[in-house]
Amino acid sequence: SIAQTPAIRSEQFPEGLPTLDDYHKAKCKLGNYMLTTTIEFHTIQMQVGNEGGHENPLSSFQWLAAVMLAFLYHFQMILYNCQLLQKFGRRYFLA
């Protein structure tokens, strides 16, 4: 997040900067695990026909994480005007 001081992620390294100390590496690892688990949950929701939402500021580096990009690509979603619109019309609203 850009709100974290000192910075622990960047646009180039959304999963965590390579120069982090052990504490911040663990913090990023936990955050990445939570994101991966959330994406797995969203995937299951969509597969069974349920809608869901994912809130995070557009400035969050989370949107650039490999797991998120793969999820968005896989479900042919488009990031537009603070909303993720799925091909079949379901809306994923962002804060």
N, C-alpha and C positions, 0 to 999 in steps of 0.2 A: 504494500500500500504506500502511496505517496505521503500518507499521514504518519508513517512510522519513522522515528528518528532514533538512531541513525538509520539510513535507508537499508533495507534488507532485500529489496527486489528492485528491478528496473524493467524498462520496456525490453531491453535486450536479454535480461535474465528474470523472467516473470516467476520462475520457480525458486529463485533465491540467488543472490550474488555469489560468485565463486570464492570471494575473499572473506566470507563470514567466519566468525569465531564459532566454536562448538555450540554455545548457547543459542546463537541466532540461526545456525544451521538446523538445530533441533526444532526451533520455533517454525522455520520454513517447512521442514519435513512434516510436522504435525498439520500445518495449514494446508499443505499439498495433499496430505492423506484425507483431510476433511473435505476438500474440494472433490477429490476422486470419489469418495463415498457419496457425496451429494449428487454427482453426475450419474453414478450407478443407480441411485434412487430415482432420479428424473427419467432415466432410460426405462426402468421398469414401469414407472407411472405411464409413460407414453405408450409402451408396448401393450398395456392392458386397457388403453383408451381413456386414461384419466388425464386431466390437465394439471399443471403445476406452475409454480413461479420460482424465480430466482432473483433475489434482490441483491444488488451491489452497485455502487456508483460506477458510471461509465469510465471514470478515471482510474478504477482499480486495475492493477496488473493481472488480476485473476482472469480477465477476459482474454488475455494473451497466453495463458498457460496451455501447454500442449493438450492436456486432457479436455479442456474447455473448447479449444479450436476443433478437436476431433469430434466432439459431441455436436457442436454447431454445424460442422460440415456434414456429418453423418445424417442428421435430420434435416438437411437443406434449409437451415434457418438463416435469417438475415437480420443483422443488427441495424436498426433504423429508428431514429427519433426516440431513443430510450425504450424501445419495445423490441422484443424478439418475436417474430411472426413465423410460426411453423407453416409448412406447405399446406397443411390441411385446415388452416384457419384458427388453430388454437393460439392463444396469446400468452406469452411469457413476459410479464411486466417487470421492469427494473425500477429501482429507486433512483 
